[in-house]
Structure formats: C-alpha cells, structure tokens
Amino acid sequence: MLAQNGERGISEVLDTLERWRGEGQRVALATVVGVERSAPRGPGAVMAVNERGDVAGSVSGGCVESAVYIEAQDAIASGRGRLVTYGISEDQALEHGLTCGGTIHVLVERLDW
C-alpha cells in the first residue's frame, strides 16, 4: 500500500517485521487508516512495535508516536485491536509550534504469526 506523499507504507517496515518474526517476537502494527485536514503522514503509513519495545516506522512523524506505542504494547499483551483517533486544531498546532493540525485515525492490532 502506498501512503500519501510517496511513503511506502508496510513495505518500509517489512524487513524488520520479518526479522522480529524470526526472533519469535510478538508484534503490533499501527496503520493510519484515515486523515482529516492535514497530517504529517497519510493513510497507509505504519509503525510496528515489538514486545521488547523496539519500534520501526512512523504514523505521525513524532506528534503521537508515544501514545500509539502505548496502544501497541497493550494490543500485544491483550490481543485486542482498536481504532484510535488523535487530533489537534490548526490554531493549537501553531500555538505549539507544529507544522500541521488535523486528525488521524490509526488501527492498532497484534500480528499473530
């Protein structure tokens, strides 16, 4: 899947996922499934997290990575997927020095090998 702005989506973390699978790591995958207004990364952008806490890829370029990381760790432990939404208004973004304001919808799910 190609993400917005030429991003490679799942292919950007595929080698890492294959390595983690070979190591027997439990893994969660977070995928941007929708964007409203502007966002640093578009639909198809992914971030993978393993049970050791290693991360590959990005869903937001840094704005919400830590919150997605926590959701991913919970998905690994519980096996429950979830759709999470993160957003900020354009005014709030400018006030905090961010380059964009908008909303992203992220599907977080454990990968069961």
C-alpha positions as CSV (number, residue, x, y, z in Angstrom):
1,M,0.0,0.0,0.0
2,L,1.3,3.4,-0.9
3,A,0.9,6.1,1.7
4,Q,0.5,9.8,1.0
5,N,3.4,11.8,-0.3
6,G,5.3,8.8,-1.8
7,E,5.6,7.0,1.6
8,R,5.9,3.2,1.3
9,G,3.5,2.1,4.0
10,I,4.0,-1.5,5.1
11,S,7.0,-2.1,2.8
12,E,9.1,0.4,4.8
13,V,8.9,-2.0,7.9
14,L,8.6,-5.4,6.2
15,D,12.2,-6.4,6.6
16,T,12.1,-5.5,10.3
17,L,8.8,-7.4,10.7
18,E,10.3,-10.5,9.1
19,R,13.4,-10.3,11.4
20,W,11.2,-9.9,14.5
21,R,9.1,-12.9,13.4
22,G,12.2,-15.0,13.0
23,E,13.2,-14.0,16.6
24,G,9.8,-15.1,17.9
25,Q,8.9,-11.6,18.9
26,R,5.2,-10.7,19.5
27,V,4.4,-7.6,17.4
28,A,1.7,-4.9,17.0
29,L,1.2,-3.0,13.8
30,A,-0.3,0.5,13.8
31,T,-1.7,1.7,10.4
32,V,-3.1,5.2,9.5
33,V,-6.5,4.4,8.1
34,G,-7.8,7.9,7.7
35,V,-6.8,11.6,7.8
36,E,-8.9,14.7,8.3
37,R,-7.5,18.0,7.3
38,S,-3.6,17.9,7.3
39,A,-1.3,15.3,8.9
40,P,2.4,14.6,8.7
41,R,1.8,11.1,7.2
42,G,-1.2,9.8,5.2
43,P,-3.3,6.7,5.1
44,G,-1.1,3.6,4.8
45,A,1.7,4.9,7.0
46,V,2.7,2.2,9.5
47,M,4.5,1.8,12.8
48,A,5.5,-1.6,14.2
49,V,6.3,-2.2,17.8
50,N,7.6,-5.5,19.3
51,E,7.3,-6.8,22.9
52,R,10.9,-5.7,23.7
53,G,9.8,-2.1,22.9
54,D,11.6,-1.7,19.6
55,V,9.9,0.5,17.0
56,A,10.1,0.6,13.2
57,G,8.3,3.1,11.0
58,S,6.1,6.1,11.9
59,V,2.4,7.1,11.8
60,S,2.8,10.8,12.6
61,G,6.4,11.9,12.3
62,G,6.5,12.2,16.1
63,C,3.4,14.0,17.2
64,V,1.5,11.0,18.6
65,E,4.1,8.2,18.4
66,S,4.3,7.7,22.2
67,A,0.5,7.3,22.5
68,V,0.5,4.8,19.6
69,Y,3.4,3.0,21.3
70,I,1.3,2.5,24.5
71,E,-1.7,1.3,22.4
72,A,0.6,-1.1,20.6
73,Q,2.1,-2.5,23.8
74,D,-1.5,-3.1,25.1
75,A,-2.5,-4.8,21.9
76,I,0.5,-7.1,22.2
77,A,-0.4,-8.0,25.8
78,S,-4.2,-8.3,25.3
79,G,-4.6,-9.4,21.7
80,R,-7.3,-6.8,21.2
81,G,-7.1,-4.5,18.3
82,R,-8.5,-1.0,18.4
83,L,-9.2,2.1,16.3
84,V,-7.7,5.2,17.9
85,T,-8.1,8.8,16.9
86,Y,-5.7,11.7,17.5
87,G,-6.3,15.3,16.6
88,I,-5.4,18.9,17.1
89,S,-6.9,22.1,15.6
90,E,-4.8,24.3,13.3
91,D,-4.7,27.0,16.0
92,Q,-3.5,24.6,18.6
93,A,-0.9,23.3,16.2
94,L,0.5,26.8,15.5
95,E,0.5,27.6,19.2
96,H,2.7,24.6,20.0
97,G,5.0,25.1,17.0
98,L,3.6,22.2,15.0
99,T,3.5,22.4,11.2
100,C,0.0,21.0,10.8
101,G,-3.3,20.5,12.6
102,G,-5.6,17.7,11.8
103,T,-6.9,14.3,12.8
104,I,-5.5,10.8,12.1
105,H,-7.3,7.5,12.7
106,V,-5.0,4.6,13.5
107,L,-5.8,0.9,13.5
108,V,-3.6,-0.9,16.1
109,E,-3.6,-4.7,16.0
110,R,-1.4,-7.5,17.2
111,L,0.1,-9.6,14.4
112,D,-0.4,-13.3,15.2
113,W,2.2,-15.3,13.4
